[in-house]
Amino acid sequence: MESIVLPFLLIIVASFFQGSFGVGMKYMSPLKWENWWLVHVSIAMVLFPLLWTCLSVSGYMPVIEEVFADPVAQRAASIAILFGFLWGIGGIMFGVSVPYIGLSLTMGIVMGIAGTLGALIPLLQNPNATSLPQFPYVIAGLGITIIGVVLTAKAGIDRDKMQGTSSLSGGNIIKGIIIAVVCGALSSLLAVGHTNVNDDVTLIAENYGINGRNASLIAWLIVFIGAYAMNALYSLVLIVKNNSWSNFSVAGSKKAYMWSIIAGLCWFAALGLYGQGAALMNGASENNLGNIVGWPMLLGLSLIVSNIWAYRSGEWKGAKKPFNVLLVGLVVLILASVILGYSNSLS
């Protein structure tokens, strides 16, 4: 029973952190975005992942060294680093898209595409994918996830119109949608990179007595080489451009730093727990579909959590009809997660 329940509990807890880390972004002031973000990504992609891995895995460096020494594993690691870098570009494009089409529509497009491609690409890399017993359930789960995301996005758009905060206008819509679609595709690469390199890392880690759960942490360290490089570089470029070095010591920034750290801890807590949950799912199934099933579950459930925070902060006040649509969308997302979870129980 534990082999079935524990992985899903880890994904659910991971979803809570994934849906919660964005709360910290409301408390950037008086820090500028680039200063706050550099601290955030340094915690999220370097300090916390290294600390967690050090505490969980004794002697993880030999595993990384062997990954880069083995020609096949090195190729997967290099692609994972590249995908991490491209995912960082996708994050920047998310911020560019929001002013054109608003947060709700951007979030809907990005979450839908990132969740679908992040699962579909690794699934189709399996030459026998269509013959797997899980295949129709995974496809159905992904399709229902998209429906749920579309409903939540529509609810957000209708709410913005009712509250007079909608940014949708004329020619900006097409431009914003194109940017959001590209952003969603790039955002899926974080999962694809981790899924691909995780198999090689796990095989090598087994020789050192490291289990699959902890091997997933080592895989994240490799992906984050590219992800952190992109995010830190962009932040530093803005700091130089805006001459905002002195903003690190601006008065009254203690609360902003605290939330930057909390957001960083939540961000990697989500991915770390997701990776461990997916590894346990792999152990409970013959076809190693843990990452493929777990990723859309993570994003779908995190969308529920983020909307709970939005509701608590009063963002849905006075928008009863859109809120009812949101509730339908959230129920659909839960249904999708149930179907995806069931698919992993098949053999």
N, C-alpha and C positions, 0 to 999 in steps of 0.2 A: 504493500500500500504506500509506503514511504517513497518508493521509486516513482510512483505516479503523482502523489500529492505534492511532495517537496519542490519539484521543478516549477510547478505552477504557482506555488506560494512565492517562490523567488521572483518569478516574472511579475506577479501582482505587486509585490513590494517594490520591485524595480520600476514599475509603472508609476507608483506613487512619487518616487524621486524624480522620474523623468517629467512628470506633469507638474512638479512643484519647483524645479530649479529656476524657472522663469520668473517666479515671484520676486526673487532678489533683484531683478533688473529694474524694478520699480523704485529702487532705492540707490540709484547711482549718484545723485546729487550729494555734495558739491563736486565730486570727481567728474572729470570729463569721461566720455565713453571709452576712449582709447586707454586711459589709465586704469579705469575699472576693469576693462576687458582683459588687459594684460595680466593683472593680478588673478582674475577669475580663471583664465586658461592655464596659468602656471600652476594653480592649485588643482584644477580639474584634470589636466593632461600630463602633469609631471610629478608634483609632490605627493598627491594622494594615491595615484596608481603605483608609484614606486614604494610608498610606505606599505600599502596593502599587500603588494607582491612580496616585499621583504619579510613581512610578518607571516605570510601564508606559505611561502616557498623558500626553503633553504637551498641556496646554490642555484638561482635561476639564471645567472650570467653564463655558465657553461652551456645552457640550453640555447640562449640567444647566439652565442659564438658558433655553436654547431649548426644552427639554422643558416647563418650567413656563410658557413664553410661548405655546406652541402649545395651542389648546383641547383637541384630541383627546388629545395626549400628556399634557397636564396632568391630564386626567380619569384616565388610566391610572396616572399617578404618584400621584395622591391616593388611589386605591383601593389601590395597592401599599403606601403608607404606612399606611393603615388596616389592611390585612392583616398588615403587620409588627407593628402594635400588638396586634392580636388574637392573633397567634402568641405574643406575649409573655405574654398571659393564659393561653394553653394551657400554656406552660411552668410557670407557677405552679400550674395545676390538676394537672399531672403529680405535683408534690410532695405535693399534697393527696390524690391517689388512692392513692399507695404505702402509707400506713399502713392503708388499708382492705383492699386486695387483694394487697399485696406487689409487689415490684419486677418480678418475672418476668411476671406477668399484666398489669400496667400497661404494661410495655414492649411486650409482644406486641400488646395492643389498640392502643396509640398508634402503634407502628411500622406495623402493618397498615393502619390507617385513613389515617394521614398519607401513607404511600407510595402507597396506591391513589387517594385523592382528589387528592393533589398531581399525579398524572399524568392521572387521568380527567377532572377538571374542565377543564383546558386542552384536552384532546383533544376533548371534546364541544362546546367552544366553536367548533370548526371545523365549519361547516355541512355539509361533505362527509365528516365523520369516518368514518361507517360504510362509505363506499365506497372508502376508502383501502386499498391492498393491505396496509399494515402493521396495519390495525385488528385483525384476528383474532389476530395474533401478539402485539400489545400487550395485548389483553384476556387472552389465554392466559398471558402473562408475569406480568400483575398477579394473576391467579387463583392461579398457582403460587407467587408471592411470598407471598400470604396464607397458603397451606398451609404454606410454610416457616416463616413467623413463628409460626403456631399451634403447630407442632411444637416450636419452640424455647421458646415460652412454656410449653407443657405440660411440657417437660423441666425447666424452671426451677421450676415449681410442685411437681412430683414430688420434685425435689431438696430443696426447702425442707421438704417434709413429712418426708422421710427424715432430714434434719438437725435437725428440730424447730424450724425458724425460720419456718414458715408463719404468716402473719397472717390467713388466710382464716377468717372466722367469721360465721355467721348473717346478720342483716340488713345487716351491713356490706358484704357481697359486692355486692348490688344497687346500693347507693349508690356504692361504689367503681367498679363497671363503668360506671355512668352518667357519672360524672365522667371516667373514662378515655376513653370514647367521645367526649364533648365535647372533651376535650383533643386527641384524635387528629384530629378535624375541624378544630379551630383550628390545630393544628400543620401541617396541610397547606397553610395559607394562605401560609406563607413561600415555598413553591415556586410557588404560583399567582400571587402578587403579582409575583415576579421574572419568571416566564414572560410575564405580560401586559405589564409595562412594558418588558421587554427588547426586544421587537419595535420599539417606538417609539424607544427609545434607540439601537438599532442603526441604524435608518434615518437619524436625525439625525447620529449619530457618523460615518457614511460620508461626509457632506459635509465633515467635518473631517479626512478621511483616517485615521480610526480603524477598525481591523478589528473583527469581531464578537467575537473572544476578549476584547479589552480593553473593548469596549462592555459586556460582561456585568459587569465590575467596577463600572462607573458605575451600572448598574441596581441592584446591591447597595447602593450608597451611598444610593440613594433609598428602597429598602425598609427600610434600617436606621434611617431617621429615626424611623419609628414603633416599630420593634423596640427600639431603644435607649431611646427615651422611656419605654416601658412598663417595661422592666427597671430602668433607673436610678431611675425614680420609685418603684417598689416597694421597691427597696433603700433609698432615702432615707427612705421612710415607716417602714420597720423600724428604721433607724438612729435616727430621731427618737423612735419609740415606745419602743425599748429603751435609749435614751440611750447608744448604743454608739460615739459619736464617738471616744472615747479608745482604742477597741480597734484603731484604725489603727496606733497606736504601741506596742502591747503587746509585751512582751519575748519573744524567741524566735520572732518571726513571719517571719523571713527566708525559711525554707523554704516557708511557706504562700504568701507573695508570689510566690516563684519558680514554684510550681506554678500559681498563678492566672494568671500571665503565659503559661506554657507551654500551659495549657488554652485560653487565649484565642487564642494563635497557631494551635494545632491546629484550633480551631473554625472560624476563618475560612479557614484553609488548605483545609479540606474544601469549603466553599462556593465559594471562589474558584476552585479547580481544577475543581470540578463545573461551574461556570458556563462556564469556558473549554472544558472537554470537550464540554459540551452545544452550545456555539456551533460547535465543529468538526464535531459530528454534524449540525448544521443545514446546514453547508456541504457535507456529503457526501450529503445527501438533498434531494429536491425539495420535501418537505412540511414542513420545519422541525419535526421531531418530537424534536429533541435533548433539550430540557428534559423532555418527556413520557417519553422512554425513559430518560434519565439519572437522574431523581429516584428512581424505585423501585430502580434498580440501586444507587445510592448508599446508600440506607437498608438494602437487603437485604445488601449486602456489608459494610457497617459493623457489622451485627449479628454477622456472622461474626468480625470483628476484636475486637469488644467481648467476645465469649465466649472468644476465645483469651486475652485478658488475664485474664478471670475464671478460666480454667483454670490459667494460670500462677500466679495468686495463691492457688490452693488451694481455690477456691469449689466445685469439683466433686469434692473428695476424699470417698471413701466413698459415692459415688452412681453406681455403674457403670451400672445400667439407665437412669436418666434421662440419663446422659451419652451412651449409645448412641442414645437418641431425639434428643438434641441433634445428634449427628453426622448423622443422617438429615435433620433439619431444615436443617442447613447445606448438605448436598448438594442438597437441593431448592432452596434459595436460589441456589446456583451455577447450577443448571439454569435457573431463572427469568431470571437475568442473561444467560445465553447466548441464550435465546429473545428477550429484549428487545433484545439487541445485534444479533441477526440481523434483527429487524424493521426496524432502521434502515438495513440494507443494501439493502432492497427499494426499488424505484422505481415 
